[in-house]
């Protein structure tokens, strides 16, 4: 994907939009920095890969205890049919 120098309807170039999105994602992930792995389920339920902190599920949460809820990584999440 190439980034063009044309300005879009919002007055920003593709590069400016991408930089803003990356900064927003970094701020979002920083909110989870204080989480400790000992208190959370940290592995994907289906494939076992370590997932990002924003996807972790607290071990003592109601859903984790009663419904055996565990996190999913992005590739496994996209394999499911979701009805919103």
URDA-V453730 format. One record per backbone hydrogen bond with DSSP energy under -1.0 kcal/mol. CO is the residue of the C=O (numbers start at 1). NH is the residue of the N-H. Records with the same first field share a line. If there is no record, write none. Layout:
# URDA-V453730
CO->NH ; NH
This chain:
# URDA-V453730
4->14
8->11
12->8
13->17
14->18
15->19
16->20
17->21
18->22
19->23
20->24
21->25
22->26
23->27
24->28
25->29
26->30
29->32
30->33
32->35
36->39
37->40
39->59
41->57
42->51
44->48
49->44
52->55
53->56
57->41
58->61
61->65
62->66
63->67 ; 69
71->45
73->77
74->78
77->80
